[in-house]
Amino acid sequence: SDEMFALKTLCRPAALQLLRPFSTKTLPTLTLFTKDPCPLCDEAKEVLQPFKHRQVDISLPQNKLWWDKYKWDIPVFHLDGRFAMKHRVDMTLLDKLLQDIETQKT
């Protein structure tokens, strides 16, 4: 669907290095659960700016399930539909999770 974006770099060398093993067809989906206002979410969006990612506003009525689950923890990050981390983007952990996904696909 249009809402689903593959995790994909736009420019930064570090991001290119991070995603090097992935072909465009196998890029994992990174989802950021967020709402406004949320200073930590704004910080996370800035870090993730070079990547394509999907954002879910948990304050919208259709996302009540996520509101109930994550209202005290945002931002929360899922990679391919699974919980990955919360509060801040940990690039070392993200790199490891991406490597694990790539290893499982081979």
VOVEX-56634 format. One line per field, with one value per residue (C-alpha): residue number from 1; x, z, y. Coordinates in steps of 0.2 Angstrom, whole numbers, plus 2048, in hexadecimal, padded with zeros to 3 digits. Layout:
BEGIN
nr	[NUM/...]
px	[X/...]
pz	[Z/...]
py	[Y/...]
// end
This chain:
BEGIN
nr	[1/2/3/4/5/6/7/8/9/10/11/12/13/14/15/16/17/18/19/20/21/22/23/24/25/26/27/28/29/30/31/32/33/34/35/36/37/38/39/40/41/42/43/44/45/46/47/48/49/50/51/52/53/54/55/56/57/58/59/60/61/62/63/64/65/66/67/68/69/70/71/72/73/74/75/76/77/78/79/80/81/82/83/84/85/86/87/88/89/90/91/92/93/94/95/96/97/98/99/100/101/102/103/104/105/106]
px	[800/805/808/815/826/836/844/850/85D/85D/86F/87A/889/887/875/87B/888/87A/86F/87B/877/864/85E/84F/843/847/849/840/832/836/827/827/819/817/80C/80C/813/821/833/83B/831/837/849/846/83F/84E/85A/84F/84D/859/84F/83E/833/820/819/80A/801/7FB/7EF/7E4/7D4/7D8/7E8/7E1/7E9/7FA/7F5/7F0/801/80D/806/814/822/823/82C/82B/833/82E/838/82F/820/82A/82F/841/844/83C/83F/84F/856/865/86E/879/86A/861/871/871/85E/860/86F/864/856/862/86A/859/855/864]
pz	[800/7FE/811/811/80D/80C/817/80A/80B/801/803/812/811/822/81D/80C/816/822/814/808/809/804/7F3/7EF/7EF/801/80A/81C/821/82F/838/845/851/855/85A/85C/866/86A/86B/86B/85B/853/857/850/840/83E/840/834/827/81B/81B/814/823/827/835/83F/849/858/85D/84E/852/846/84F/861/863/861/86C/87A/877/875/87C/88A/87F/86F/863/861/852/849/83C/830/83C/84B/85A/858/865/86D/872/868/858/85C/84B/852/856/846/83C/846/843/830/82F/838/82C/81D/825/827/814/80E]
py	[800/812/813/806/80C/802/807/810/81C/82C/833/831/826/81F/81A/813/808/803/7FD/7F6/7E4/7E7/7E6/7F2/7E3/7DD/7EE/7EC/7F8/803/80A/819/81A/82D/83B/84E/856/84A/851/83F/83B/84B/846/835/83C/846/837/82D/83B/832/822/81F/819/818/823/81E/82C/823/831/82E/824/816/813/811/800/808/816/80A/800/80E/81F/81F/819/823/823/811/809/7F8/7F0/7E5/7E5/7E0/7EB/7F1/7FF/80E/820/823/81C/811/80F/801/7F7/7FB/7F6/7E5/7E2/7E6/7DA/7CC/7CF/7CD/7BE/7B5/7B9/7B0]
// end
